[in-house]
Amino acid sequence: MDGGIPISENPNIRFSYVPNGASTFRVEAQDTEGQVFKAEWPVEAM
């Protein structure tokens, strides 16, 4: 995602995705100062 407007310091961003069989869901984000944030969550079996 590229934000086109200023986003708050602690945003809550929602989105949908289609499961692809992966066992984890991984997110990586970088702010305008170059700081990188990473996290992973287990994906529940459907």
Backbone as ProteinMPNN parsed JSONL, in Angstrom:
{"seq_chain_A": "MDGGIPISENPNIRFSYVPNGASTFRVEAQDTEGQVFKAEWPVEAM", "coords_chain_A": {"N_chain_A": [[0.838, -1.166, 0.0], [0.58, 2.187, -0.828], [0.383, 5.124, 0.802], [-1.5, 7.972, 0.025], [-2.13, 10.211, 1.35], [-1.472, 11.952, 4.44], [-1.009, 9.662, 7.115], [-2.175, 8.634, 10.291], [-0.208, 8.426, 13.357], [-0.501, 5.948, 14.604], [-1.942, 3.933, 12.834], [-4.948, 2.147, 11.867], [-5.402, -0.236, 9.686], [-7.422, -1.896, 7.402], [-8.019, -4.791, 5.389], [-8.844, -7.176, 2.835], [-8.089, -10.586, 1.986], [-7.192, -13.387, -0.098], [-6.909, -16.652, 0.925], [-3.961, -18.612, 0.385], [-2.963, -21.042, 1.057], [-0.755, -20.808, 2.683], [0.928, -21.1, 5.859], [1.429, -19.045, 7.548], [0.805, -15.521, 7.965], [2.295, -12.73, 6.762], [3.493, -9.459, 7.374], [5.028, -6.5, 6.265], [6.185, -3.261, 6.719], [7.208, 0.08, 5.855], [8.104, 3.207, 7.109], [8.064, 6.789, 6.378], [10.471, 7.667, 7.334], [12.163, 5.629, 6.994], [12.092, 3.56, 8.835], [11.501, 0.162, 9.563], [8.852, -2.117, 9.967], [7.87, -5.282, 11.045], [5.848, -8.24, 11.125], [4.352, -11.427, 11.948], [1.671, -13.763, 11.694], [-0.098, -16.724, 12.657], [-2.005, -18.627, 10.3], [-5.309, -19.609, 10.419], [-6.659, -22.817, 9.821], [-9.031, -23.479, 7.233]], "CA_chain_A": [[0.0, 0.0, 0.0], [1.219, 3.494, -0.79], [-0.58, 6.115, 1.291], [-1.436, 9.221, -0.731], [-2.387, 11.308, 2.27], [-0.848, 11.647, 5.729], [-1.657, 8.632, 7.916], [-1.908, 8.88, 11.705], [0.962, 7.768, 13.924], [-0.835, 4.569, 14.938], [-3.118, 3.671, 11.994], [-5.646, 0.858, 11.832], [-5.653, -0.454, 8.264], [-8.111, -3.165, 7.171], [-8.042, -5.241, 4.012], [-9.24, -8.569, 2.639], [-7.138, -11.349, 1.189], [-7.615, -14.733, -0.464], [-5.917, -17.61, 1.423], [-3.244, -19.338, -0.669], [-2.391, -22.259, 1.617], [0.371, -20.507, 3.566], [0.635, -21.336, 7.274], [1.576, -17.769, 8.256], [0.491, -14.28, 7.26], [3.433, -11.851, 7.064], [3.339, -8.056, 6.993], [6.215, -5.656, 6.402], [5.873, -1.876, 6.359], [8.302, 1.026, 6.054], [7.584, 4.565, 7.195], [8.775, 7.79, 5.58], [11.803, 7.872, 7.9], [12.934, 4.436, 6.702], [11.952, 2.543, 9.866], [10.779, -1.002, 9.052], [8.048, -2.844, 10.943], [7.561, -6.61, 10.533], [5.103, -9.126, 12.021], [3.785, -12.629, 11.35], [0.591, -14.385, 12.458], [-0.502, -18.011, 12.101], [-3.257, -18.635, 9.546], [-6.169, -20.695, 10.86], [-7.137, -23.694, 8.754], [-10.425, -23.212, 6.893]], "C_chain_A": [[0.884, 1.229, 0.0], [0.156, 4.481, -0.345], [-0.409, 7.421, 0.531], [-1.691, 10.447, 0.119], [-1.685, 10.978, 3.578], [-1.686, 10.618, 6.5], [-1.246, 8.859, 9.368], [-0.722, 8.052, 12.204], [0.709, 6.297, 14.237], [-2.074, 4.149, 14.141], [-3.705, 2.274, 12.195], [-6.07, 0.671, 10.383], [-6.287, -1.83, 8.097], [-8.088, -3.499, 5.689], [-8.5, -6.69, 3.991], [-8.163, -9.268, 1.829], [-7.718, -12.726, 0.907], [-6.546, -15.698, 0.041], [-5.269, -18.379, 0.271], [-2.578, -20.608, -0.158], [-1.211, -22.031, 2.541], [-0.033, -20.726, 5.02], [0.795, -20.071, 8.113], [1.217, -16.611, 7.338], [1.544, -13.281, 7.697], [3.169, -10.451, 6.542], [4.663, -7.34, 7.223], [5.848, -4.268, 5.921], [7.076, -0.997, 6.643], [7.712, 2.423, 6.09], [8.455, 5.537, 6.408], [10.167, 8.1, 6.108], [12.691, 6.644, 7.713], [12.849, 3.347, 7.757], [11.062, 1.416, 9.344], [10.086, -1.717, 10.215], [7.675, -4.179, 10.309], [6.781, -7.385, 11.583], [4.595, -10.314, 11.239], [2.727, -13.189, 12.284], [0.289, -15.734, 11.837], [-1.837, -17.879, 11.378], [-4.058, -19.84, 10.013], [-6.635, -21.507, 9.654], [-8.617, -23.435, 8.498], [-11.213, -24.492, 6.837]], "O_chain_A": [[1.847, 1.297, 0.764], [-0.854, 4.662, -1.025], [0.708, 7.923, 0.405], [-1.495, 11.578, -0.324], [-1.332, 9.82, 3.802], [-2.914, 10.699, 6.529], [-0.106, 9.232, 9.644], [-0.294, 7.102, 11.55], [1.627, 5.483, 14.141], [-3.154, 4.022, 14.718], [-3.021, 1.352, 12.638], [-6.988, 1.339, 9.906], [-5.754, -2.823, 8.592], [-8.131, -2.61, 4.839], [-8.534, -7.35, 5.029], [-7.419, -8.632, 1.082], [-8.632, -13.176, 1.598], [-5.388, -15.588, -0.362], [-5.938, -18.751, -0.694], [-1.733, -21.19, -0.84], [-0.709, -22.986, 3.132], [-1.2, -20.559, 5.375], [0.349, -20.025, 9.26], [1.31, -16.705, 6.114], [1.675, -13.01, 8.891], [2.688, -10.269, 5.424], [5.331, -7.546, 8.236], [5.269, -4.107, 4.846], [7.867, -1.275, 7.544], [6.922, 2.795, 5.222], [9.471, 5.141, 5.838], [10.966, 8.728, 5.412], [13.821, 6.604, 8.2], [13.475, 2.299, 7.599], [10.008, 1.666, 8.759], [10.657, -1.893, 11.291], [7.216, -4.216, 9.167], [7.009, -7.222, 12.782], [4.421, -10.24, 10.023], [2.856, -13.108, 13.506], [0.402, -15.891, 10.621], [-2.7, -17.108, 11.797], [-3.555, -20.964, 10.008], [-6.961, -20.953, 8.605], [-9.376, -23.198, 9.438], [-12.413, -24.467, 6.564]]}, "name": "protein", "num_of_chains": 1, "seq": "MDGGIPISENPNIRFSYVPNGASTFRVEAQDTEGQVFKAEWPVEAM"}
